[in-house]
Amino acid sequence: MTYIFKFLLEDRNAERVGVSEEEAEEFAVGYLEKAVQGGGAEAIHIKADMAFGVDNPKALRLYIEAGEAGSAEAWVSAGVMFYQGLGTEISYISAYRAYEQAAQLGSIEAWKNLASLYYNGHGVVKCVETADKIVNFLNEIDIDSATKNTA
């Protein structure tokens, strides 16, 4: 889905498939809207990315919706927005909750952000020991991945 959407919106691809740029954009946006209406996490995430920087409160709502539909990456984006106060008030607790959701879905980036929150005491009680445990856990994953990839 993402590939088709991005392909149609990239420069000169409309010409390659024999349609005008306007027709390609209209088709791609319509295709995206259908996927969003169907509850597709990836489509909702793309729509959130399109809103980011233009309408941050809308982007945040869409990132949360995409996260609830199963996108770990969207939860990380929502966490960053809560942490930095983009489209909302700064809320370290909300950032923590968003990163926690993303971590449960397997996001390494979320685990890194959770370690930072524990290290700095943002949204949680400061606990360098917990931050270090997360970092050590992430280092073990990297070592395991490197070992498996070289075999």
MOVENPE-V88007 format. One record per pair of residues at least 4 apart in sequence whose ideal C-beta (glycine too) atoms are under 7 Angstrom apart, sorted by the first residue. I is the first residue (numbers start at 1). J is the second residue. If there is no record, write none. Layout:
# MOVENPE-V88007
i=(I & I)
j=(J & J)
This chain:
# MOVENPE-V88007
i=(1 & 1 & 1 & 1 & 1 & 2 & 2 & 2 & 3 & 4 & 4 & 5 & 5 & 5 & 5 & 5 & 6 & 7 & 8 & 8 & 8 & 8 & 8 & 9 & 9 & 12 & 13 & 13 & 14 & 14 & 14 & 14 & 14 & 19 & 19 & 20 & 21 & 22 & 23 & 24 & 25 & 26 & 27 & 28 & 29 & 30 & 31 & 32 & 32 & 32 & 32 & 33 & 34 & 35 & 35 & 36 & 36 & 36 & 36 & 39 & 40 & 41 & 41 & 41 & 41 & 41 & 41 & 42 & 42 & 43 & 44 & 44 & 44 & 44 & 44 & 45 & 45 & 45 & 45 & 45 & 46 & 47 & 47 & 48 & 48 & 48 & 48 & 48 & 48 & 48 & 51 & 51 & 51 & 51 & 52 & 52 & 55 & 56 & 56 & 56 & 56 & 57 & 57 & 57 & 58 & 59 & 59 & 60 & 60 & 60 & 60 & 60 & 61 & 62 & 63 & 63 & 63 & 63 & 63 & 64 & 64 & 65 & 66 & 66 & 67 & 67 & 67 & 67 & 67 & 67 & 70 & 71 & 72 & 72 & 72 & 72 & 72 & 72 & 73 & 73 & 74 & 75 & 75 & 75 & 75 & 75 & 75 & 76 & 76 & 76 & 76 & 76 & 76 & 76 & 77 & 78 & 78 & 79 & 79 & 79 & 79 & 79 & 79 & 80 & 81 & 81 & 81 & 82 & 82 & 82 & 82 & 82 & 83 & 83 & 84 & 85 & 85 & 91 & 92 & 92 & 92 & 92 & 93 & 93 & 94 & 95 & 95 & 95 & 96 & 96 & 96 & 96 & 97 & 98 & 99 & 99 & 99 & 99 & 100 & 100 & 101 & 102 & 102 & 103 & 103 & 103 & 103 & 107 & 108 & 108 & 109 & 110 & 111 & 111 & 111 & 112 & 112 & 113 & 114 & 114 & 115 & 115 & 115 & 115 & 116 & 117 & 117 & 117 & 118 & 118 & 118 & 118 & 118 & 118 & 119 & 119 & 120 & 121 & 121 & 127 & 128 & 129 & 130 & 131 & 132 & 133 & 134 & 135 & 136 & 137 & 138 & 139 & 140 & 141 & 142 & 143 & 144 & 145 & 146 & 147)
j=(5 & 35 & 40 & 42 & 43 & 6 & 42 & 46 & 7 & 8 & 31 & 9 & 28 & 31 & 32 & 46 & 10 & 13 & 13 & 14 & 24 & 27 & 28 & 25 & 28 & 16 & 17 & 24 & 19 & 20 & 21 & 23 & 24 & 23 & 24 & 24 & 25 & 26 & 27 & 28 & 29 & 30 & 31 & 32 & 33 & 34 & 35 & 36 & 43 & 46 & 47 & 37 & 38 & 40 & 43 & 40 & 43 & 44 & 47 & 69 & 44 & 45 & 66 & 69 & 70 & 71 & 74 & 46 & 71 & 47 & 48 & 62 & 65 & 66 & 69 & 49 & 66 & 71 & 73 & 74 & 50 & 51 & 62 & 52 & 59 & 62 & 63 & 66 & 74 & 77 & 55 & 58 & 59 & 62 & 56 & 59 & 59 & 60 & 81 & 86 & 87 & 61 & 87 & 88 & 62 & 63 & 87 & 64 & 78 & 81 & 87 & 88 & 65 & 66 & 67 & 74 & 77 & 78 & 81 & 68 & 78 & 69 & 71 & 74 & 71 & 74 & 75 & 78 & 98 & 101 & 105 & 75 & 76 & 102 & 105 & 106 & 107 & 110 & 77 & 107 & 78 & 79 & 98 & 101 & 102 & 105 & 110 & 80 & 99 & 102 & 107 & 109 & 110 & 113 & 81 & 82 & 98 & 83 & 95 & 98 & 99 & 102 & 113 & 84 & 86 & 87 & 88 & 88 & 91 & 94 & 95 & 98 & 92 & 95 & 90 & 89 & 90 & 95 & 96 & 117 & 122 & 123 & 97 & 123 & 98 & 99 & 117 & 123 & 100 & 117 & 123 & 124 & 101 & 102 & 103 & 110 & 113 & 114 & 104 & 114 & 105 & 107 & 110 & 107 & 110 & 111 & 114 & 111 & 112 & 138 & 113 & 114 & 115 & 134 & 138 & 116 & 138 & 117 & 118 & 134 & 119 & 131 & 134 & 135 & 120 & 122 & 123 & 124 & 124 & 126 & 127 & 130 & 131 & 134 & 128 & 131 & 126 & 125 & 126 & 131 & 132 & 133 & 134 & 135 & 136 & 137 & 138 & 139 & 140 & 141 & 142 & 143 & 144 & 145 & 146 & 147 & 148 & 149 & 150 & 151)
